[in-house]
Structure formats: C-alpha cells, structure tokens
Amino acid sequence: MAERQERRAGGAGAAVVAGVVAGMCLGIGGCSGANGAAGGADGRGGDPVETLHRAADTLVDAGSSKARTSMEMATGGTRVTIRGEGVYDFGERLGRLKVLLPQDPAGSSERRPITELLAPGALFMKNRGAGVPADKWVRVDTATLSDGNLVTGGVTDPFAAAEVLRGTRTATYVGKTEIAGTEVRHYRGTADLGAAARGASAGNKGPLAAAAKGFATAEVPFDVYLDDEGRIRKVRHRFSFANGQQKGTVAVASTTLLYAFGVPVDVRLPVAGDIYAGKIAEE
C-alpha cells in the first residue's frame, strides 16, 4: 500500500539535487524579462490579473491531466534542455513524470530516464545518483531547496507552475491562438513569488517562499495560454538564479503543457523501506 507519510533521506537529497541541474551545468562549463503592463479586459471581458489568480483553482476543478515539460538553460553559447512527460492529479497534488536528461558533455550514450514522483512538499526520484540501489528512491524536502523545486528536479511541478500565477502582479491579454488544435487565450505578465507563496496551497507555501528568497529575483516573467474553460494548456516561466561558480545568473525557461484532462492517475508514493537514506556518490 502506498504510504503518504514521508521522511527525510538524510543528506541524500542535496547531493541528488546538485546533480540534476547544478551538476549538469558544471559539466558543460557553468550555466549562464520583461514586465507585462497591466492591460485591459481579456478575451472575455475580465481582468487578466484576476483571471490568472484563479487559474490554479480551475485545474483543481479539472481533476487531472497528462503533462509534458521542458526546461532550457542558457549556458554561454550552449542551450541545454531537459524533458519530462507524465500525469498529474491536481486534487491530490500528486504526479509522476519520466525525465530525460540530455547526452552528457563527454558525448557518451544518453542517461537513463529519471522517474520522479511529485507530492506536497516532497520530490521522490529513482535512477538518480551513483551508489543508490536500483530499487530505491531518494526523497527531497522541497521546502529546503533554494528554488522550491521549480528548477531543481529538471521539471517544474505542474501545480506549482500554476500556483506561481497566484502571484501575478501585471498581465496583458495578447490575443487568441491555437495549441494542438485547441483555441486558447494568450496572456503575458509578471508574477511575484512572495505573493504566490502567500496565496498558495499548504503544500506549495514553503517551496514558493523558499524560491522567493533563493532566486536572483522574486519576479517571474511568464506566458500562459488558457482554454475556454480557463484551464492552463501551456505556461512558460523564465526563472533567474545566482550562479555559484561564476559571476552573474543562470537563465532558465520552464515550459509545462497540459492536455487530456480527466485522465486516470494512480501515483503511489514509496513506503519508508524503499527510500534510500545513505550517501550518494559523485558521478
């Protein structure tokens, strides 16, 4: 039986996290917005800011969906992309994604996919970290991460991505377009992570508050596309955090696509005995 009760995995989480994003940036030489003006009415005559404040709640009403994610990091003249695909239950705040890392800098074969389970306040990863048994998971407390797991896992938790919009300060309605044959309304704006944390669900308050302090700026430019029912079909955030190895900041663009709403989702969190608490070796 799935076990919802969670425990820390000692120092394993920090070591794993460093490998997914920071470690990959180091391997390729170190990782290297615009505010939307408060606009008039959106395509339905409503206020864009208020519309986006409600977007996360609309996903909860939708129940669940499939998701595709991509995370792009600009590092000098090179762009690195991490991709993910899976399902998410917005009511339970549970998701499962298979994350594909790019080929490593040495040019060897592609790395094994990482399975990630997303839960309120926690990230579980399998196939991540040298020395971790193949049948074990590593657990990370997302509230302890300086980016609140908006970047660390190589994907942005779909519901956290939506809850960032609760901090929308300025937004404009750009117009109508299509995504995968579905007509959507395009909005562009800027969200404040501190405000998002104050309005977020219990599981995301801590992580988003950590991100507000940990990123180079709490302001997050975004583009988001809503369908006729107000559900997010696509959201793209542009995050910026300090580079610990070099001066300047790391630019990260995270994109989440949502589709097939109402799809059955069965996410079972690891039981205590399946969580690895040992040391993770350097890769």
Contacts in CASP RR format, 6 or more apart in sequence:
PFRMAT RR
TARGET T0000
AUTHOR 0000-0000-0000
METHOD contacts of the structure
MODEL  1
MAERQERRAGGAGAAVVAGVVAGMCLGIGGCSGANGAAGGADGRGGDPVE
TLHRAADTLVDAGSSKARTSMEMATGGTRVTIRGEGVYDFGERLGRLKVL
LPQDPAGSSERRPITELLAPGALFMKNRGAGVPADKWVRVDTATLSDGNL
VTGGVTDPFAAAEVLRGTRTATYVGKTEIAGTEVRHYRGTADLGAAARGA
SAGNKGPLAAAAKGFATAEVPFDVYLDDEGRIRKVRHRFSFANGQQKGTV
AVASTTLLYAFGVPVDVRLPVAGDIYAGKIAEE
1 271 0 8 1.000
2 267 0 8 1.000
2 268 0 8 1.000
2 269 0 8 1.000
2 271 0 8 1.000
3 269 0 8 1.000
3 270 0 8 1.000
3 271 0 8 1.000
3 272 0 8 1.000
4 119 0 8 1.000
4 269 0 8 1.000
5 272 0 8 1.000
6 119 0 8 1.000
6 121 0 8 1.000
6 122 0 8 1.000
6 139 0 8 1.000
6 269 0 8 1.000
7 139 0 8 1.000
7 272 0 8 1.000
7 275 0 8 1.000
8 139 0 8 1.000
8 141 0 8 1.000
9 138 0 8 1.000
9 139 0 8 1.000
9 140 0 8 1.000
9 275 0 8 1.000
9 276 0 8 1.000
9 277 0 8 1.000
9 278 0 8 1.000
10 277 0 8 1.000
10 278 0 8 1.000
11 278 0 8 1.000
11 279 0 8 1.000
11 280 0 8 1.000
12 132 0 8 1.000
12 138 0 8 1.000
12 139 0 8 1.000
12 276 0 8 1.000
12 277 0 8 1.000
12 278 0 8 1.000
12 279 0 8 1.000
12 280 0 8 1.000
13 138 0 8 1.000
13 139 0 8 1.000
13 140 0 8 1.000
13 280 0 8 1.000
14 140 0 8 1.000
15 129 0 8 1.000
15 279 0 8 1.000
15 280 0 8 1.000
16 125 0 8 1.000
16 128 0 8 1.000
16 129 0 8 1.000
16 138 0 8 1.000
16 140 0 8 1.000
16 280 0 8 1.000
17 140 0 8 1.000
17 145 0 8 1.000
17 152 0 8 1.000
17 153 0 8 1.000
19 128 0 8 1.000
19 129 0 8 1.000
19 283 0 8 1.000
20 82 0 8 1.000
20 101 0 8 1.000
20 114 0 8 1.000
20 128 0 8 1.000
20 152 0 8 1.000
20 153 0 8 1.000
20 154 0 8 1.000
21 31 0 8 1.000
21 73 0 8 1.000
21 151 0 8 1.000
21 152 0 8 1.000
21 153 0 8 1.000
21 154 0 8 1.000
22 31 0 8 1.000
24 80 0 8 1.000
24 101 0 8 1.000
24 102 0 8 1.000
25 31 0 8 1.000
25 73 0 8 1.000
25 75 0 8 1.000
25 80 0 8 1.000
25 243 0 8 1.000
25 245 0 8 1.000
25 250 0 8 1.000
26 245 0 8 1.000
27 104 0 8 1.000
27 105 0 8 1.000
28 75 0 8 1.000
28 78 0 8 1.000
28 80 0 8 1.000
28 105 0 8 1.000
29 75 0 8 1.000
29 105 0 8 1.000
30 75 0 8 1.000
30 76 0 8 1.000
30 243 0 8 1.000
30 245 0 8 1.000
30 246 0 8 1.000
31 73 0 8 1.000
31 74 0 8 1.000
31 75 0 8 1.000
31 243 0 8 1.000
31 250 0 8 1.000
31 251 0 8 1.000
32 74 0 8 1.000
32 75 0 8 1.000
32 76 0 8 1.000
32 77 0 8 1.000
32 243 0 8 1.000
32 246 0 8 1.000
32 248 0 8 1.000
32 250 0 8 1.000
32 251 0 8 1.000
33 190 0 8 1.000
33 221 0 8 1.000
33 238 0 8 1.000
34 190 0 8 1.000
34 221 0 8 1.000
35 169 0 8 1.000
35 170 0 8 1.000
35 189 0 8 1.000
35 190 0 8 1.000
35 219 0 8 1.000
35 221 0 8 1.000
36 170 0 8 1.000
36 171 0 8 1.000
36 172 0 8 1.000
36 188 0 8 1.000
36 189 0 8 1.000
36 190 0 8 1.000
36 221 0 8 1.000
37 170 0 8 1.000
37 172 0 8 1.000
38 48 0 8 1.000
38 49 0 8 1.000
38 170 0 8 1.000
38 171 0 8 1.000
38 172 0 8 1.000
39 48 0 8 1.000
39 170 0 8 1.000
39 171 0 8 1.000
39 172 0 8 1.000
39 173 0 8 1.000
40 47 0 8 1.000
40 48 0 8 1.000
40 172 0 8 1.000
40 173 0 8 1.000
41 47 0 8 1.000
41 48 0 8 1.000
41 173 0 8 1.000
42 48 0 8 1.000
42 51 0 8 1.000
42 173 0 8 1.000
42 185 0 8 1.000
42 187 0 8 1.000
43 173 0 8 1.000
43 175 0 8 1.000
43 176 0 8 1.000
43 185 0 8 1.000
44 51 0 8 1.000
44 185 0 8 1.000
48 168 0 8 1.000
48 171 0 8 1.000
48 172 0 8 1.000
48 173 0 8 1.000
48 187 0 8 1.000
49 168 0 8 1.000
49 169 0 8 1.000
49 170 0 8 1.000
49 171 0 8 1.000
51 171 0 8 1.000
51 187 0 8 1.000
51 226 0 8 1.000
51 230 0 8 1.000
52 165 0 8 1.000
52 168 0 8 1.000
52 171 0 8 1.000
52 187 0 8 1.000
52 224 0 8 1.000
53 165 0 8 1.000
53 166 0 8 1.000
53 167 0 8 1.000
53 168 0 8 1.000
54 230 0 8 1.000
55 162 0 8 1.000
55 165 0 8 1.000
55 224 0 8 1.000
55 226 0 8 1.000
55 230 0 8 1.000
55 231 0 8 1.000
55 232 0 8 1.000
56 159 0 8 1.000
56 162 0 8 1.000
56 163 0 8 1.000
56 165 0 8 1.000
56 166 0 8 1.000
56 201 0 8 1.000
58 226 0 8 1.000
58 229 0 8 1.000
58 230 0 8 1.000
58 231 0 8 1.000
58 232 0 8 1.000
59 65 0 8 1.000
59 90 0 8 1.000
59 158 0 8 1.000
59 159 0 8 1.000
59 162 0 8 1.000
59 231 0 8 1.000
59 232 0 8 1.000
59 258 0 8 1.000
60 90 0 8 1.000
60 91 0 8 1.000
62 90 0 8 1.000
62 229 0 8 1.000
62 231 0 8 1.000
62 261 0 8 1.000
62 262 0 8 1.000
63 89 0 8 1.000
63 90 0 8 1.000
63 91 0 8 1.000
63 261 0 8 1.000
63 262 0 8 1.000
64 87 0 8 1.000
64 88 0 8 1.000
64 89 0 8 1.000
64 90 0 8 1.000
64 91 0 8 1.000
64 261 0 8 1.000
64 262 0 8 1.000
64 263 0 8 1.000
64 264 0 8 1.000
64 265 0 8 1.000
65 87 0 8 1.000
65 88 0 8 1.000
65 90 0 8 1.000
65 158 0 8 1.000
65 258 0 8 1.000
65 259 0 8 1.000
65 260 0 8 1.000
65 261 0 8 1.000
65 262 0 8 1.000
65 263 0 8 1.000
66 85 0 8 1.000
66 86 0 8 1.000
66 87 0 8 1.000
66 88 0 8 1.000
66 258 0 8 1.000
66 259 0 8 1.000
66 260 0 8 1.000
66 263 0 8 1.000
67 84 0 8 1.000
67 85 0 8 1.000
67 86 0 8 1.000
67 87 0 8 1.000
67 88 0 8 1.000
67 97 0 8 1.000
67 158 0 8 1.000
67 256 0 8 1.000
67 257 0 8 1.000
67 258 0 8 1.000
67 259 0 8 1.000
68 83 0 8 1.000
68 84 0 8 1.000
68 85 0 8 1.000
68 86 0 8 1.000
68 256 0 8 1.000
68 257 0 8 1.000
68 259 0 8 1.000
69 83 0 8 1.000
69 84 0 8 1.000
69 85 0 8 1.000
69 97 0 8 1.000
69 154 0 8 1.000
69 155 0 8 1.000
69 156 0 8 1.000
69 158 0 8 1.000
69 254 0 8 1.000
69 255 0 8 1.000
69 256 0 8 1.000
69 257 0 8 1.000
70 81 0 8 1.000
70 82 0 8 1.000
70 83 0 8 1.000
70 84 0 8 1.000
70 254 0 8 1.000
70 255 0 8 1.000
71 81 0 8 1.000
71 82 0 8 1.000
71 83 0 8 1.000
71 151 0 8 1.000
71 154 0 8 1.000
71 155 0 8 1.000
71 156 0 8 1.000
71 252 0 8 1.000
71 253 0 8 1.000
71 254 0 8 1.000
71 255 0 8 1.000
72 79 0 8 1.000
72 80 0 8 1.000
72 81 0 8 1.000
72 252 0 8 1.000
72 253 0 8 1.000
72 254 0 8 1.000
72 255 0 8 1.000
73 79 0 8 1.000
73 80 0 8 1.000
73 81 0 8 1.000
73 250 0 8 1.000
73 251 0 8 1.000
73 252 0 8 1.000
74 250 0 8 1.000
74 251 0 8 1.000
75 250 0 8 1.000
80 102 0 8 1.000
81 102 0 8 1.000
82 99 0 8 1.000
82 100 0 8 1.000
82 101 0 8 1.000
82 102 0 8 1.000
82 154 0 8 1.000
82 155 0 8 1.000
83 99 0 8 1.000
83 100 0 8 1.000
84 97 0 8 1.000
84 98 0 8 1.000
84 99 0 8 1.000
84 100 0 8 1.000
84 155 0 8 1.000
85 97 0 8 1.000
85 98 0 8 1.000
86 95 0 8 1.000
86 96 0 8 1.000
86 97 0 8 1.000
86 98 0 8 1.000
87 95 0 8 1.000
87 96 0 8 1.000
87 263 0 8 1.000
87 265 0 8 1.000
87 267 0 8 1.000
88 94 0 8 1.000
88 95 0 8 1.000
88 96 0 8 1.000
88 118 0 8 1.000
88 158 0 8 1.000
88 159 0 8 1.000
88 258 0 8 1.000
88 265 0 8 1.000
89 95 0 8 1.000
89 265 0 8 1.000
89 267 0 8 1.000
90 158 0 8 1.000
90 159 0 8 1.000
90 162 0 8 1.000
92 265 0 8 1.000
92 267 0 8 1.000
93 118 0 8 1.000
93 119 0 8 1.000
93 120 0 8 1.000
93 159 0 8 1.000
93 201 0 8 1.000
93 203 0 8 1.000
94 117 0 8 1.000
94 118 0 8 1.000
94 119 0 8 1.000
94 265 0 8 1.000
94 267 0 8 1.000
94 269 0 8 1.000
95 117 0 8 1.000
95 118 0 8 1.000
95 119 0 8 1.000
95 158 0 8 1.000
95 265 0 8 1.000
95 267 0 8 1.000
96 115 0 8 1.000
96 116 0 8 1.000
96 117 0 8 1.000
96 118 0 8 1.000
96 265 0 8 1.000
96 267 0 8 1.000
97 115 0 8 1.000
97 116 0 8 1.000
97 118 0 8 1.000
97 155 0 8 1.000
98 113 0 8 1.000
98 114 0 8 1.000
98 115 0 8 1.000
98 116 0 8 1.000
99 113 0 8 1.000
99 114 0 8 1.000
99 115 0 8 1.000
99 116 0 8 1.000
99 153 0 8 1.000
99 154 0 8 1.000
99 155 0 8 1.000
100 110 0 8 1.000
100 113 0 8 1.000
101 110 0 8 1.000
101 111 0 8 1.000
101 114 0 8 1.000
102 110 0 8 1.000
103 109 0 8 1.000
103 110 0 8 1.000
103 111 0 8 1.000
104 111 0 8 1.000
112 127 0 8 1.000
113 127 0 8 1.000
114 125 0 8 1.000
114 126 0 8 1.000
114 127 0 8 1.000
114 128 0 8 1.000
115 125 0 8 1.000
115 126 0 8 1.000
115 127 0 8 1.000
116 123 0 8 1.000
116 124 0 8 1.000
116 125 0 8 1.000
116 153 0 8 1.000
116 155 0 8 1.000
117 123 0 8 1.000
117 124 0 8 1.000
117 125 0 8 1.000
117 137 0 8 1.000
117 267 0 8 1.000
117 269 0 8 1.000
117 270 0 8 1.000
118 157 0 8 1.000
118 158 0 8 1.000
118 159 0 8 1.000
119 267 0 8 1.000
119 269 0 8 1.000
120 201 0 8 1.000
120 202 0 8 1.000
120 203 0 8 1.000
120 204 0 8 1.000
121 141 0 8 1.000
121 142 0 8 1.000
121 143 0 8 1.000
121 149 0 8 1.000
121 203 0 8 1.000
121 204 0 8 1.000
121 206 0 8 1.000
121 207 0 8 1.000
122 139 0 8 1.000
122 140 0 8 1.000
122 141 0 8 1.000
122 142 0 8 1.000
123 139 0 8 1.000
123 140 0 8 1.000
123 142 0 8 1.000
123 149 0 8 1.000
123 152 0 8 1.000
123 153 0 8 1.000
123 157 0 8 1.000
124 137 0 8 1.000
124 138 0 8 1.000
124 139 0 8 1.000
124 140 0 8 1.000
124 269 0 8 1.000
124 270 0 8 1.000
124 275 0 8 1.000
125 137 0 8 1.000
125 138 0 8 1.000
125 140 0 8 1.000
125 153 0 8 1.000
126 136 0 8 1.000
126 137 0 8 1.000
126 138 0 8 1.000
127 134 0 8 1.000
128 138 0 8 1.000
129 138 0 8 1.000
129 280 0 8 1.000
129 281 0 8 1.000
129 283 0 8 1.000
130 280 0 8 1.000
130 281 0 8 1.000
130 282 0 8 1.000
130 283 0 8 1.000
131 280 0 8 1.000
131 281 0 8 1.000
132 138 0 8 1.000
132 276 0 8 1.000
132 280 0 8 1.000
133 276 0 8 1.000
135 274 0 8 1.000
136 274 0 8 1.000
136 275 0 8 1.000
136 276 0 8 1.000
137 270 0 8 1.000
137 274 0 8 1.000
137 275 0 8 1.000
137 276 0 8 1.000
138 275 0 8 1.000
138 276 0 8 1.000
138 280 0 8 1.000
139 270 0 8 1.000
139 275 0 8 1.000
140 149 0 8 1.000
140 152 0 8 1.000
142 148 0 8 1.000
142 149 0 8 1.000
142 152 0 8 1.000
142 206 0 8 1.000
142 207 0 8 1.000
142 210 0 8 1.000
143 206 0 8 1.000
143 207 0 8 1.000
143 209 0 8 1.000
143 210 0 8 1.000
144 210 0 8 1.000
145 152 0 8 1.000
145 207 0 8 1.000
145 210 0 8 1.000
146 210 0 8 1.000
146 211 0 8 1.000
146 213 0 8 1.000
146 214 0 8 1.000
146 215 0 8 1.000
146 241 0 8 1.000
147 210 0 8 1.000
147 211 0 8 1.000
147 214 0 8 1.000
147 215 0 8 1.000
147 239 0 8 1.000
147 241 0 8 1.000
148 160 0 8 1.000
148 206 0 8 1.000
148 207 0 8 1.000
148 208 0 8 1.000
148 210 0 8 1.000
148 211 0 8 1.000
149 156 0 8 1.000
149 157 0 8 1.000
149 160 0 8 1.000
149 207 0 8 1.000
150 156 0 8 1.000
150 157 0 8 1.000
150 160 0 8 1.000
150 161 0 8 1.000
150 164 0 8 1.000
150 207 0 8 1.000
150 211 0 8 1.000
150 237 0 8 1.000
150 239 0 8 1.000
150 254 0 8 1.000
151 239 0 8 1.000
151 241 0 8 1.000
151 252 0 8 1.000
151 254 0 8 1.000
155 254 0 8 1.000
156 237 0 8 1.000
156 254 0 8 1.000
156 256 0 8 1.000
157 204 0 8 1.000
158 256 0 8 1.000
158 258 0 8 1.000
159 201 0 8 1.000
159 204 0 8 1.000
160 204 0 8 1.000
160 207 0 8 1.000
160 208 0 8 1.000
161 232 0 8 1.000
161 235 0 8 1.000
161 237 0 8 1.000
161 254 0 8 1.000
161 256 0 8 1.000
162 232 0 8 1.000
162 235 0 8 1.000
163 196 0 8 1.000
163 199 0 8 1.000
163 200 0 8 1.000
163 201 0 8 1.000
163 204 0 8 1.000
163 208 0 8 1.000
164 191 0 8 1.000
164 193 0 8 1.000
164 196 0 8 1.000
164 208 0 8 1.000
164 220 0 8 1.000
164 222 0 8 1.000
164 237 0 8 1.000
165 191 0 8 1.000
165 196 0 8 1.000
165 222 0 8 1.000
165 224 0 8 1.000
165 232 0 8 1.000
165 235 0 8 1.000
166 191 0 8 1.000
166 195 0 8 1.000
166 196 0 8 1.000
166 199 0 8 1.000
166 200 0 8 1.000
167 191 0 8 1.000
167 192 0 8 1.000
167 193 0 8 1.000
167 194 0 8 1.000
167 195 0 8 1.000
167 196 0 8 1.000
167 199 0 8 1.000
168 189 0 8 1.000
168 190 0 8 1.000
168 191 0 8 1.000
169 189 0 8 1.000
169 190 0 8 1.000
169 191 0 8 1.000
169 192 0 8 1.000
169 195 0 8 1.000
169 219 0 8 1.000
170 189 0 8 1.000
170 190 0 8 1.000
171 187 0 8 1.000
171 188 0 8 1.000
171 189 0 8 1.000
171 190 0 8 1.000
172 187 0 8 1.000
172 188 0 8 1.000
172 189 0 8 1.000
173 185 0 8 1.000
173 186 0 8 1.000
173 187 0 8 1.000
174 186 0 8 1.000
174 187 0 8 1.000
174 188 0 8 1.000
174 223 0 8 1.000
175 185 0 8 1.000
175 186 0 8 1.000
176 183 0 8 1.000
176 184 0 8 1.000
176 185 0 8 1.000
176 186 0 8 1.000
177 183 0 8 1.000
177 184 0 8 1.000
177 186 0 8 1.000
177 225 0 8 1.000
178 184 0 8 1.000
179 225 0 8 1.000
179 233 0 8 1.000
179 234 0 8 1.000
179 257 0 8 1.000
180 233 0 8 1.000
180 259 0 8 1.000
182 227 0 8 1.000
182 233 0 8 1.000
183 227 0 8 1.000
183 228 0 8 1.000
184 225 0 8 1.000
184 226 0 8 1.000
184 227 0 8 1.000
184 233 0 8 1.000
184 234 0 8 1.000
185 225 0 8 1.000
185 226 0 8 1.000
185 227 0 8 1.000
186 223 0 8 1.000
186 224 0 8 1.000
186 225 0 8 1.000
187 223 0 8 1.000
187 224 0 8 1.000
187 225 0 8 1.000
187 226 0 8 1.000
188 221 0 8 1.000
188 222 0 8 1.000
188 223 0 8 1.000
188 224 0 8 1.000
189 221 0 8 1.000
189 222 0 8 1.000
189 223 0 8 1.000
190 219 0 8 1.000
190 220 0 8 1.000
190 221 0 8 1.000
190 222 0 8 1.000
191 219 0 8 1.000
191 220 0 8 1.000
191 222 0 8 1.000
191 237 0 8 1.000
192 212 0 8 1.000
192 218 0 8 1.000
192 219 0 8 1.000
192 220 0 8 1.000
193 208 0 8 1.000
193 209 0 8 1.000
193 211 0 8 1.000
193 212 0 8 1.000
193 215 0 8 1.000
193 218 0 8 1.000
193 219 0 8 1.000
193 220 0 8 1.000
194 208 0 8 1.000
194 209 0 8 1.000
194 212 0 8 1.000
194 218 0 8 1.000
196 208 0 8 1.000
196 212 0 8 1.000
197 204 0 8 1.000
197 205 0 8 1.000
197 206 0 8 1.000
197 208 0 8 1.000
197 209 0 8 1.000
197 211 0 8 1.000
197 212 0 8 1.000
198 205 0 8 1.000
199 205 0 8 1.000
200 206 0 8 1.000
200 208 0 8 1.000
211 218 0 8 1.000
212 218 0 8 1.000
214 241 0 8 1.000
214 242 0 8 1.000
215 239 0 8 1.000
215 240 0 8 1.000
215 241 0 8 1.000
216 240 0 8 1.000
216 241 0 8 1.000
216 242 0 8 1.000
216 249 0 8 1.000
217 240 0 8 1.000
220 237 0 8 1.000
220 238 0 8 1.000
220 239 0 8 1.000
221 237 0 8 1.000
221 238 0 8 1.000
222 235 0 8 1.000
222 236 0 8 1.000
222 237 0 8 1.000
222 238 0 8 1.000
223 234 0 8 1.000
223 235 0 8 1.000
223 236 0 8 1.000
224 232 0 8 1.000
224 234 0 8 1.000
224 235 0 8 1.000
224 236 0 8 1.000
225 232 0 8 1.000
225 233 0 8 1.000
225 234 0 8 1.000
225 235 0 8 1.000
226 232 0 8 1.000
226 233 0 8 1.000
227 233 0 8 1.000
231 258 0 8 1.000
231 261 0 8 1.000
232 256 0 8 1.000
232 258 0 8 1.000
233 257 0 8 1.000
233 258 0 8 1.000
233 259 0 8 1.000
234 255 0 8 1.000
234 256 0 8 1.000
234 257 0 8 1.000
234 258 0 8 1.000
235 255 0 8 1.000
235 256 0 8 1.000
236 253 0 8 1.000
236 254 0 8 1.000
236 255 0 8 1.000
236 256 0 8 1.000
237 253 0 8 1.000
237 254 0 8 1.000
238 251 0 8 1.000
238 252 0 8 1.000
238 253 0 8 1.000
238 254 0 8 1.000
239 251 0 8 1.000
239 252 0 8 1.000
239 253 0 8 1.000
239 254 0 8 1.000
240 249 0 8 1.000
240 250 0 8 1.000
240 251 0 8 1.000
240 252 0 8 1.000
241 249 0 8 1.000
241 250 0 8 1.000
241 252 0 8 1.000
242 248 0 8 1.000
242 249 0 8 1.000
242 250 0 8 1.000
243 249 0 8 1.000
243 250 0 8 1.000
END
